[in-house]
Amino acid sequence: MDTIRIALLGADGRMGRALTDQIARHPNAHLVAGISAPDSPNIGNDMGELSGFGPIGVSITTDLRAALDLADVLIDFSAPKSTIDAALMMHDVRCKAMVSGTTGLTAGEDEALERAAQSVCLVQSGNFSLGVNMLEALVKIAAEKLADWDIEILEMHHNRKVDAPSGTALMLGRAAAQGRGVELEKQAVLSRKGMANARKTGEIGFAALRGGGVIGEHEVRYASELEMITLAHSAFDRSVFASGALAAALWATTQPKGKYDMADMLGIEL
């Protein structure tokens, strides 16, 4: 396998640091650029030192276009605006593959990524864990088979996470909705505050908890009048997401243009 040249967008975030360490240890991956926001205090710092791996000779920059001209694939864990800027910029640079784990995108931003995927390979996921993506498949099956049961999704993350529900919770919600043959946007209940009525049949409820240093916990509960089934996943170390994102990046460089997710990479039927 040829060495794959990788750029990181959101390089000094938690995922960027975890990915720097993973890439530095991989025999077929080479980190060529790290990009962060102009107001980051880490501009100019060595990415390896920032991640704890040790100096690697790649400093954090703000020059996204230059980074894309160096790389085979961009791994993005940044903010929605940065994600869209990068995707739109890829039509006239060397880099033609992108792996994005950025969450909190609006419907319009998702549509912009769909259009960008017409000319590049885009792998987008709310979670790059193998376990979570297997959970997604199970959620869809259970939602389909337990058609009359209530569905509630519970997630907890660290106290610095800004979007809620999490991208993973929404991903699981979409799988449940797909199993039921409905649109999540029409069935989702993101908060029950102020609601004076009983739970409606077919709702997919969400609850978001934030506290401490929790990396990521997700539960999907199916409840009938007599029993309940809980499908759950817990992440013990952030490296599980970095490992999956790196695997997706190496895979993306071999795929034709279009939009993919982790299920496509893993060969999971959803």
C-alpha atoms as one frame of an Amber mdcrd trajectory, in Angstrom:
protein
   0.000   0.000   0.000   1.316   3.459  -0.932   1.793   6.055   1.766  -1.296
   8.263   2.066  -0.747  11.975   2.672  -3.217  13.336   5.243  -4.239  16.842
   6.306  -6.217  17.521   9.493  -8.826  20.267   9.809  -9.477  21.067  13.450
  -5.941  19.920  14.138  -5.603  21.164  17.706  -8.962  19.874  18.966  -9.314
  16.669  20.948  -9.900  14.547  17.861  -7.141  16.329  15.939  -4.632  15.481
  18.665  -5.793  11.867  18.871  -5.548  11.558  15.077  -2.063  13.061  15.035
  -0.908  10.304  17.363  -2.655   7.585  15.313  -1.263   8.836  12.003   2.263
   9.150  13.378   2.176   5.471  14.370   0.645   4.129  11.138   3.092   2.682
   8.566   1.044   3.800   5.538  -0.068   7.251   6.690   1.880  10.515   6.650
   0.636  13.748   8.202   1.437  16.667   5.884  -0.637  19.536   7.323  -2.755
  20.617  10.251  -5.223  23.492  10.005  -6.923  25.412  12.783  -8.906  28.629
  13.242  -7.016  31.948  13.020  -7.693  32.698  16.690  -6.209  29.410  17.909
  -3.363  29.865  20.429  -1.622  26.853  18.876  -0.858  28.328  15.443   2.791
  27.576  14.669   3.096  24.792  17.246   4.348  21.338  16.258   1.387  18.949
  15.999   3.329  16.013  17.369   4.334  17.915  20.472   0.768  19.100  20.968
  -0.552  15.527  20.816   2.109  14.191  23.168   3.749  12.010  20.522   6.848
  14.174  20.130   8.062  16.536  17.366   7.060  15.513  13.824   8.011  18.662
  11.916   4.434  19.669  10.997   3.195  22.955  12.446  -0.418  24.072  12.783
  -1.402  26.615  10.150  -4.441  28.573   8.972  -3.763  28.029   5.247  -6.393
  25.484   4.223  -5.805  25.759   0.470  -2.068  25.093   0.806  -2.815  22.076
   2.984  -5.283  20.670   0.449  -2.665  20.996  -2.283  -0.343  18.756  -0.249
  -2.769  16.036   0.813  -4.471  12.976  -0.654  -7.253  13.138   1.933  -8.556
  15.651   4.466  -9.836  14.495   7.856 -12.185  17.084   9.316 -13.268  17.484
  12.935 -13.876  21.210  13.042 -16.948  23.460  12.879 -19.742  23.479  10.264
 -18.548  26.613   8.451 -14.995  25.273   8.185 -16.298  21.936   6.927 -18.313
  23.587   4.143 -15.437  25.927   3.206 -13.110  22.945   2.834 -15.582  20.890
   0.795 -16.246  23.744  -1.629 -12.530  24.438  -1.999 -11.710  20.876  -3.058
 -12.819  21.250  -6.666  -9.550  22.970  -7.663  -6.894  21.461  -5.367  -4.886
  18.248  -5.257  -6.946  16.651  -2.471 -10.055  14.847  -3.752 -11.153  12.868
  -0.675 -12.582  14.075   2.617 -13.588  12.355   5.855 -15.795  14.517   8.068
 -16.907  13.918  11.637 -18.090  17.477  12.233 -21.549  17.561  13.812 -24.181
  20.239  14.311 -24.663  20.992  10.589 -27.894  22.598   9.426 -30.058  21.103
   6.682 -28.620  23.668   4.255 -25.061  22.743   5.193 -25.842  19.054   4.691
 -27.165  19.916   1.237 -23.939  21.778   0.468 -21.944  18.670   1.353 -24.209
  16.566  -0.860 -23.389  18.866  -3.776 -19.671  18.780  -2.996 -19.733  14.984
  -3.040 -20.601  15.106  -6.738 -16.951  15.913  -7.461 -15.052  14.398  -4.510
 -15.159  11.320  -2.298 -16.839  12.322   0.970 -17.136   9.986   3.948 -19.403
  11.576   6.562 -20.381  10.106   9.904 -21.562  11.247  13.295 -19.368   8.559
  14.852 -16.392   6.580  13.526 -16.478   3.828  16.147 -16.941   0.299  14.782
 -19.141  -0.520  17.774 -21.440   2.469  17.247 -21.878   1.644  13.585 -22.813
  -1.928  14.473 -25.243  -0.459  17.025 -26.782   1.644  14.258 -27.607  -1.522
  12.291 -29.158  -3.160  15.368 -31.219  -0.036  16.100 -32.746  -0.140  12.640
 -33.606  -3.843  12.924 -35.187  -3.437  16.364 -37.219  -0.402  15.264 -38.582
  -2.356  12.324 -39.416  -5.510  14.281 -40.802  -3.748  17.375 -43.090  -1.500
  15.386 -45.460  -0.609  18.253 -42.838   0.017  20.944 -41.807   3.478  22.114
 -38.262   4.607  21.250 -36.175   6.895  23.452 -32.517   7.821  22.845 -30.270
   8.893  25.713 -26.742  10.254  25.330 -24.091  11.677  27.655 -20.887  13.532
  26.815 -18.259  15.693  28.509 -19.142  19.135  29.793 -17.387  20.910  26.903
 -19.512  19.479  24.090 -21.530  22.259  22.465 -24.115  20.491  20.246 -27.083
  18.525  21.555 -28.338  15.982  20.773 -24.995  14.575  19.705 -24.336  13.675
  16.086 -24.248  10.025  17.128 -27.646  10.269  18.846 -29.122  11.787  15.694
 -27.457   9.074  13.603 -29.121   6.426  15.793 -32.404   8.313  15.557 -32.222
   8.261  11.760 -31.578   4.507  11.852 -34.653   4.031  14.054 -36.738   6.216
  11.750 -35.485   4.309   8.726 -36.530   1.042  10.389 -39.999   2.491  10.866
 -40.155   3.954   7.369 -40.636   7.532   8.621 -38.720  10.817   8.573 -36.833
  11.575  11.773 -37.552  15.297  11.490 -41.291  14.592  11.728 -41.065  12.143
  14.639 -38.220  13.524  16.783 -38.928  15.098  20.166 -35.805  16.879  21.358
 -37.301  18.231  24.597 -40.430  17.561  26.638 -40.230  20.805  28.586 -43.591
  22.521  28.677 -45.398  19.678  26.915 -48.800  19.145  28.535 -49.837  16.104
  26.517 -48.964  12.427  26.863 -46.358  10.849  24.621 -47.642  10.415  21.077
 -47.441   7.093  19.278 -44.451   6.935  16.951 -42.365   9.624  18.625 -38.600
   9.181  18.796 -37.479  10.955  21.938 -34.039  12.339  22.779 -32.353  13.240
  26.059 -28.887  14.816  26.312 -26.709  14.795  29.439 -23.443  16.707  29.876
 -20.889  16.279  32.638 -17.279  15.689  33.561 -14.988  14.022  31.056 -17.407
  11.428  29.629 -16.180  10.506  26.144 -19.458   9.177  24.832 -22.341   7.010
  26.031 -25.461   6.216  24.006 -28.566   4.180  24.768 -31.565   3.390  22.607
 -34.503   2.129  24.647 -37.505   0.275  23.227 -40.401   0.127  25.674 -43.754
  -1.666  25.593 -46.368  -1.873  28.338 -44.708  -5.014  29.715 -40.979  -4.847
  29.011 -38.041  -2.810  27.738 -34.965  -3.514  25.603 -31.879  -1.288  25.832
 -29.194  -1.203  23.133 -26.134   0.658  24.407 -22.571   1.664  23.594 -19.851
   3.213  25.757 -16.540   4.608  24.495 -13.622   4.188  26.926 -10.978   6.109
  24.980 -11.118   8.780  22.270  -8.631   6.760  20.218 -11.503   4.491  19.104
 -12.906   7.379  17.042  -9.491   8.410  15.718  -8.712   4.848  14.647 -11.992
   4.581  12.753 -11.572   7.988  11.096  -8.064   7.071   9.950  -9.314   3.767
   8.527 -12.045   5.682   6.688  -9.468   8.128   5.294  -7.264   5.349   3.916
 -10.353   3.703   2.383 -11.629   6.965   0.897  -8.534   7.431  -1.260  -9.462
   4.254  -3.178 -13.121   5.146  -3.817 -14.811   7.024  -6.675 -16.460  10.378
  -6.040 -19.695  10.311  -4.081 -21.009  10.434  -0.541 -20.364   7.503   1.799
 -20.676   6.654   5.477 -19.077   4.135   7.824 -21.653   1.504   6.931 -20.410
   1.660   3.320 -16.811   1.248   4.462 -17.669  -1.656   6.762 -20.044  -3.342
   4.325 -22.983  -3.116   6.750 -26.439  -3.259   5.167 -28.689  -0.498   6.547
